[in-house]
Amino acid sequence: MNRPFLIDTDTASDDAVALIMALRSREIHVLAITTVAGNVDVHQASRNALYTAELCDSNVPVFTGAQRPLKRPHLDASWFHGQDGLGDHGYPPPRRAPESKTASDAIIETIEAHPGLEMVTLGPLTNVGLALQKNPGIAAKVGRCVVMGGAPCCEGNVTPAAEYNIWCDPEAARIVVRSGLPIELVGWHLCRGDAVLNPADIRHILSFGTPVAKFAIECNSRAQKAFLKQSGEHGISLPDPVAMAIALDASIVTSHSQHLVEVESESELTRGMTVVDRLNVAHDERNRDVWAAQLAHGHKAKVFWTIDNARWKQALYAALR
């Protein structure tokens, strides 16, 4: 049987490509897609998820979730992805509507019905945090929880300290990292450098001539320009598809280790920082008080440091041909 997946997303341009990878995979079965406010408002995220599913001839149910972070106003990333999240190319509305059930309830019910499923989060963790507040027991019933988020031991993409998904709702992220979910953290650093689609990679994808290949490049046109301005790197950076590639095949990871992870939610300077105890010193006397909550639970996350960039790109090509 295909591996059951649950995907939570703030569907914009890179999320859409990640959804294509999942929905076109022969190895997994996507049980549900839940949407959250992040890159775009949550209703636009649902619209984008439904449109992408239709491109893949999929009838996967889409559930609309939280309209704002747990304790903060919603600050979107339209400057990076465009007002509609897909580069503002005027894509038509989807033919289907989202389901009536809320995303947090859908997360709980899907996990309860499919213990051991694999969850992939591509946006702020508000829906997952809400689901855990309602039913903390679901954490023990998830087989893997691949989280695209954070900037472990490196700079962020929205502030010097933080990556957008965690920065957007740090309170929800803190709930998630303390929950006992089997977290596998895919930081923003993994989509940079040689992982970026360079001009030759982009031409190669367009040569496939498929609707999904054209859409994958076109919907990221605004993001490509924003990434150049942000980082000085030419090409298309795809954090969510990198996370999905790892979720589909963890063997593309070339180095990882397990550590306690905490999320900063009080300092505005370091809001949303994913603090990784890479040297495993949280238990030392000078750190013990600050790390007390994490030490009490003892839940370590698997943090990915490097991947095989050639294999990640081959996984993307296979999905878009």
N, C-alpha and C positions, 0 to 999 in steps of 0.2 A: 504494500500500500504506500501511496505517496505520503511524504512527511507533512503533517498539518501545520500551517502557518497562520498567524494573526499579525496584521500589519497596522501600526498606528502612524499617521502621517499628517503633516501640514502641507498638503500637496502643492508644491511648486515645481519648477523645471527639473531639478535633479531628483526630487521625489518621484516625478512621473517616470523618469527613466528607470528608477529602482523598481517601481511597480511593474513596468514592462518586463523586467528581468524575472520577477517572481511569477507573474501571470503567464508567461510563455515558457516557464520551466516545466520539464516533464518529470522532475524529481519531487516536486512539492504540490500541495493543494492549499490554496489560499482560502481559508474558511470565511474570513471577514476582513474588511478594511474599516478602520475607525479614523475619523479626522479630528484635528485639533487646531485651534487658533495658533498661528505662528508666522510663517512666511507671508501668509495672507489670512483674511478673516475666515472663520471656520466654514461658512457656507460656500465661499469660493473654493476652499480646499475640498469640500465634498463634490462640488461641480467638477473640479479638475480630476479628482479620483475617478468619478464616473465616466468622464470623457476618455481618460486613459484606458479604463477597463474596456470600453467599447472598441477602442482601437485594437485591443487584444482579443476581441470576440468573447469577452468574459462577462458573466452575470453575477459576479461576486457581490454580496450585499455590502453596502457602504452605510456606515452609521455616523451621524454628525455628533460631535462632542462639545467640549468646553469652548465657550466663546471668548474667554479671557483667562489669564493665569490665576492661580489660587488666591493671591493676595495683591496683585499688581495690575495696572492697566496693560492692555495688549499693545505692544509695539511691534509692528510688522517689519518685513524685510523687502518691501516693494521696491526700494531703491536698488536692490540686487536682482530681483526676479521679475520686475514689472508689476503694474497694478493688478493684473489678473493672475500673476504668479507664473505665467507661461510665456513671458516675453511680449505680451500685448500684440499677438498676431490675429486676434479676432476669431478664435476657434468657436464653432457653433455650440449651443448648449447641448448637454447630453440628453438622450431620449428617456432615460430612467430618472427617478427621484431617489433620494436617500430613504433608508428605512425609518420608521417612526421611533424606534427604540433609541435611547441615548447611548453614546459610545461607551461610557463607563459601565452601564448595565450589560452592553453587548460583550465587553471584555470579560466581565465576571462570568456570564453565562457560557461564553465560548470556551473559556478555560475549564469551567466545571464540567462541561460536556466532553471535553477532549483533553484530559489530564496528560501531561507530557508534551503538549504542543510547543512549538517554537514561536516566540514573539519577537518581532522586529520593530523597533521604534525609530522613526525618521524625523521626528519633530520635538517640540517641547513636551515634557512628560506629564502634563496636566491631567489627561484622561487616565493614565496609568496610576497617578497619585490618587485621584478620586476613587478609582476602583479599589485600590489598596486600603483607603480609609473606610470604604463600605465593607470590604471583605478581605482582611489581612491574610486569611488562609490561602488565597489563590497563589501567593508567592511560592509556596511549596509544591504547587501542581504544575508549574511551568518547567519545561525541559531545558530550554535555553532562552535568554533574553538578550538579544543583540541590540545594543543601544548606540545609535549614531549620535555622538555628542561628546563634548568636552575637549579640552586641550591639555592632555596630561603632560606635565613637565615641559610645556612649550607655550608660545604666544597664542592668543585667541584670534578669532576672525571678526569679532564685534567690539571687543575691548582688548587691550594688551593682555588681560588676564583670562578672558573667557570666550568660549565658542557660543554661537547664537542660541542653539536649542536649550542649553543649560542656563544661559544668561536670561533668556526670556521668562522662564519660570523656575528659579532656583529652589523655591520652597517645595515644589513638586519633585524636582530632581533629588532633593535631600530625602524625601519620603521614600523614593524608589531605591536609592543606594543603601538605605538602612533597612529595607524591607525583607531581605533574604532572597530576593529574586536572584537567579543564577546569571548575573550580569556579565556580559562580554562587551567591553568598552572600545568602540571604534572612534578614535579621536580625529579631529579635523586634520591633523598632520599627515594622516595616511592618504589624503587625496591631493597632496602637493608634490612638487618636484616631478619625478618621472612618472607619477601616477596621473598627471594632468594629460588630457587629450591634446596632443600638439597638432599643428596644422596638417601634418601627414596622416595622423590618426583620424582627424575629422574628414579628410578627403576619402580615406579608406571606408569609413562608415557610410558616407553619402554614395559611394560606388555600389553599395548593396542594392540601391534602388527600391527599397521597401518603404511602405508608409511609416512604419515605426522608426526606421533609421532616419528618414527625413524629419519626422517629428522630434526625435531625440536631439538632433542638432539645432533645428529651428527654434524649439521652445527654450533653448539655452542661449540664444543669441544675446539677450540682454545681460544674462549672467556672465557671459564670456567677457563683455566689455567691463562689467563691474569688477570682475576678478582681476583684470589687468590693472585697473585703477587701484584696487585694494592691495595687491601683492606685487605688482610689477611682472607677473608671470603671464606669458602668452598661452592661450588655449582655454579649454573648458575643464574646470575642476568639478568633480562629481562625488561629493562626500556620501550622499545616500546610496548611489549605486555601488560604491566601494563597500559600504556596510552590507548591502544586499549580497554582493559577491561573496563576502565572508560568511554570511548567514547560509548561503547555498552550499558553499564548499570551504570549510574552515582551514583546509590544507593549504590555501594560498597565503596564510599567515606564516611568516618566517621567524618571528620572535615575539614572545609574549611572556608575561609573568603575572602572578596573583598578588594583589595588595588591597589593604583597606583604602577606601576612597571616601572622601567627604566633600560636600559642596558648600561653598561660602554663600550665605544668604543675608548677611547683615551689612558688611562693608560695601559701600557704593564703588570704591576703588577696585575691589576684587570680586564684586557681585558675580555669582555664577562660576567662579573658579572651581575646577575639579582638582582638588588637592589629593595627590596620589602619594601614599607612603611607600615610595619606591625603595627606600633603604630599610623598610620594616623597623622603624624606630618609634612607632606610636606608643609602644608599651613602656618606653624609657620614662623615668620619673619626671623629666622636664616636659614631656609631652602628654602624660597620662590623663591629666585633667581635661585638656582640650579634646582629646580623642575618646573620652569616657563613653559616649553614646555608641560609637562604632565598636569599641572594645567590648562593650556589654553584649552586643549582638554577635560580633566575631565574623561578620559576613565579608568575605573578600571578593573583589571583582577580578575577572581576567582582563588584563589590559594589553591591547595589541600595540606593538611598537613598530614593526615593519611588515611589509607584505611583498609578495612576488608581483611586481607591477606588470610584467609581461602576461602573467596568468590572469590577473584581474582584467586586463584589456581583452584577452581572448574570451573570457566569460561574457563581457559586454558585447563583443562582436557576435558571439553565438546567439545571444538574445535578440539581436537586431537584424539578423540576416533573414 
